[in-house]
Amino acid sequence: MKDEYTKKLENCLRQMLQPIKGIPFSLVIESLSGWQVVPFDNEDVRDKKVLQILSEVANIAGNATNQFGILRPRPNEVGNDIEVYVKNALNFKGYAANTPKSKSGKTAGYPDIEFRDEFGRINYLECKTFNIANISTTQRSFFLSPSEDFKITTNAHHFIISYEVYVEGRSENNNIYKCKSWKILSIENLDVDVKYEFNSDNARLYNKEMILAEGNL
């Protein structure tokens, strides 16, 4: 029979595992990095110019993608390939673009691209894709993992370029994806959710005490 302490601990764990919803994205970024998300200002001539250039970049990158299409078995992998076209288009328009790095040199994780506009400001840009059939659903499409070695290193705008993709045909085991439209988002007002998970590592998982049987082939 479980003692009172064990019951309280189990109840505490159940409560902890309930998702936390509606956290402001800007608050998350400032808490994790110490830097602020700069809101997009429709009245600021600099912001309007950046939006104009990003719109041109979206067209250039989308048309470049459509020349050959992107070969992938699943649509959730297409965004990684579009990132290269977007980065090339930014550089073509004079917006020096690269993959942001953390203080230790890490390049994985949010955001995909860092670019400097003609006003000398650093901006962050994430590349996404969407299917028009599920754009209004609750399917999760934006992910941000907490890290002590974060890639955000300055106050900046946080943009997303997202392409509507469709399958034009097949090539062996891959679909041929092309772009039909695009959207540019400013996500300072985005709300995000947190869902906890339990994890372990190889050293603990493959500990000899865990192994029941093994063999060579």
C-alpha positions in Angstrom: 0.0 0.0 0.0 1.4 3.4 -0.9 2.4 5.7 1.9 1.2 9.3 2.1 4.5 10.8 0.8 4.4 8.6 -2.3 0.8 9.6 -3.0 1.7 13.3 -2.7 4.7 12.9 -5.0 2.6 11.1 -7.6 0.0 13.9 -7.4 2.7 16.5 -7.8 4.0 14.8 -10.9 0.6 14.6 -12.4 0.1 18.4 -12.0 3.5 19.2 -13.3 2.8 17.2 -16.5 -0.2 19.3 -17.4 0.7 21.6 -20.3 1.1 25.3 -19.6 -0.7 27.3 -22.3 -0.7 30.8 -23.7 2.8 32.0 -22.7 3.9 35.1 -24.6 6.7 34.3 -27.1 8.4 37.6 -26.4 8.5 36.8 -22.7 10.0 33.4 -23.4 12.8 34.9 -25.5 13.6 37.5 -23.0 13.6 35.0 -20.1 15.9 32.5 -22.0 18.3 35.0 -23.6 18.0 38.3 -21.8 17.2 40.0 -25.1 13.9 41.6 -26.2 11.7 40.8 -29.2 11.3 44.2 -31.1 7.7 44.7 -32.3 7.2 45.4 -36.0 6.0 49.0 -36.5 3.8 49.7 -39.5 4.5 53.4 -39.1 8.3 53.1 -39.0 9.8 53.7 -42.5 12.7 51.3 -41.6 10.3 48.5 -40.8 8.3 49.2 -43.9 11.4 49.0 -46.0 12.4 45.7 -44.4 9.0 44.2 -45.1 9.3 45.4 -48.8 12.6 43.6 -49.1 11.4 40.5 -47.3 8.4 40.3 -49.8 10.9 40.5 -52.7 13.0 37.8 -51.0 9.9 35.6 -50.6 9.2 35.8 -54.3 12.8 35.2 -55.4 13.3 32.2 -53.1 9.9 30.7 -54.0 10.5 31.1 -57.8 14.0 29.6 -57.3 12.5 26.6 -55.4 10.0 26.0 -58.2 12.6 25.8 -60.9 13.4 22.2 -59.8 11.2 21.5 -56.9 12.3 20.0 -53.6 12.5 16.2 -53.4 11.4 14.9 -50.0 9.3 12.0 -48.8 7.5 14.1 -46.2 6.3 17.8 -46.2 7.7 18.6 -42.7 11.3 18.3 -44.2 10.8 20.8 -47.0 11.3 23.9 -44.8 15.0 22.9 -44.2 15.6 23.0 -48.0 13.8 26.3 -48.5 16.0 27.9 -46.0 18.9 27.8 -48.4 16.9 29.6 -51.1 15.8 32.3 -48.6 19.3 32.9 -47.4 20.6 33.2 -51.0 17.8 35.7 -51.8 18.5 37.8 -48.7 22.2 38.0 -49.7 21.2 38.9 -53.3 19.1 41.8 -52.0 22.0 43.1 -49.9 20.8 41.8 -46.5 23.8 39.9 -45.2 22.4 36.6 -44.1 23.9 33.7 -42.1 23.0 31.0 -39.7 23.1 32.5 -36.2 25.4 30.9 -33.6 25.3 30.7 -29.8 28.2 31.9 -27.7 29.7 28.4 -27.9 29.2 28.2 -31.7 26.1 26.0 -31.7 24.0 26.4 -34.9 21.1 24.0 -34.3 17.7 25.3 -33.1 15.7 28.5 -33.3 16.1 30.7 -35.3 17.1 29.6 -38.8 18.6 32.8 -40.2 20.1 36.1 -38.9 20.3 39.0 -41.3 21.4 42.6 -41.2 19.2 45.2 -42.9 20.4 48.5 -44.5 19.9 50.3 -41.2 22.5 48.1 -39.5 19.9 46.2 -37.5 20.1 42.5 -36.8 16.8 40.6 -37.6 15.9 36.9 -37.0 14.0 34.8 -39.5 12.5 31.3 -39.3 11.5 29.4 -42.4 8.3 27.3 -42.4 6.0 25.6 -44.8 2.2 25.0 -44.6 -0.6 23.0 -46.2 -3.6 25.2 -46.9 -5.9 22.4 -45.9 -4.7 22.4 -42.2 -3.6 26.1 -41.8 -6.5 26.7 -39.4 -6.1 23.5 -37.4 -4.4 22.9 -34.0 -1.5 21.0 -35.6 1.7 22.0 -33.9 4.0 23.9 -36.3 6.3 26.1 -34.2 8.9 24.7 -31.8 11.4 26.3 -29.5 13.6 24.3 -27.1 15.0 26.0 -24.0 18.8 26.2 -23.8 21.4 27.7 -21.6 23.4 28.3 -24.8 20.8 30.2 -26.8 21.3 31.6 -30.3 19.5 34.9 -29.7 22.3 37.5 -29.0 20.6 40.9 -29.4 17.3 42.8 -29.4 15.7 42.2 -32.8 12.6 41.6 -34.9 11.6 38.0 -35.1 10.1 37.1 -38.5 8.8 34.0 -40.2 8.6 33.3 -44.0 6.2 30.5 -44.6 5.5 28.9 -48.0 2.3 27.0 -49.0 3.7 23.9 -50.6 2.0 21.3 -52.8 3.1 18.0 -54.4 3.6 18.3 -58.1 4.6 14.8 -58.8 6.9 11.9 -57.7 10.5 11.1 -58.3 11.4 7.5 -57.2 10.6 7.5 -53.4 10.3 11.2 -53.0 7.5 13.7 -53.6 8.3 16.8 -55.7 7.3 19.8 -53.6 6.8 23.3 -55.1 5.5 26.6 -53.6 2.1 28.1 -54.4 2.1 31.2 -52.0 3.9 32.7 -49.1 3.3 34.6 -45.9 5.5 36.8 -43.8 4.8 36.9 -40.1 6.0 39.1 -37.2 5.7 36.9 -34.1 6.2 39.3 -31.1 2.5 38.6 -30.1 2.6 34.8 -30.6 1.4 32.7 -27.7 3.2 29.4 -27.1 2.6 26.3 -24.9 4.9 24.2 -22.8 4.6 20.4 -22.5 7.0 18.6 -20.2 8.7 15.3 -21.1 10.8 12.8 -19.3 14.1 11.7 -20.9 17.2 9.7 -20.3 20.5 9.1 -22.0 22.4 6.2 -23.5 24.6 5.7 -20.4 21.6 5.0 -18.3 19.5 3.3 -20.9 22.1 0.8 -21.9 23.4 0.2 -18.4 24.2 -3.5 -18.0 21.5 -3.8 -15.3 18.9 -2.9 -18.0 20.0 -5.5 -20.5 18.1 -8.8 -20.5 19.8 -10.4 -23.5 22.1 -9.4 -26.4 23.8 -11.1 -29.3 26.0 -10.5 -32.4 25.0 -11.0 -36.0 
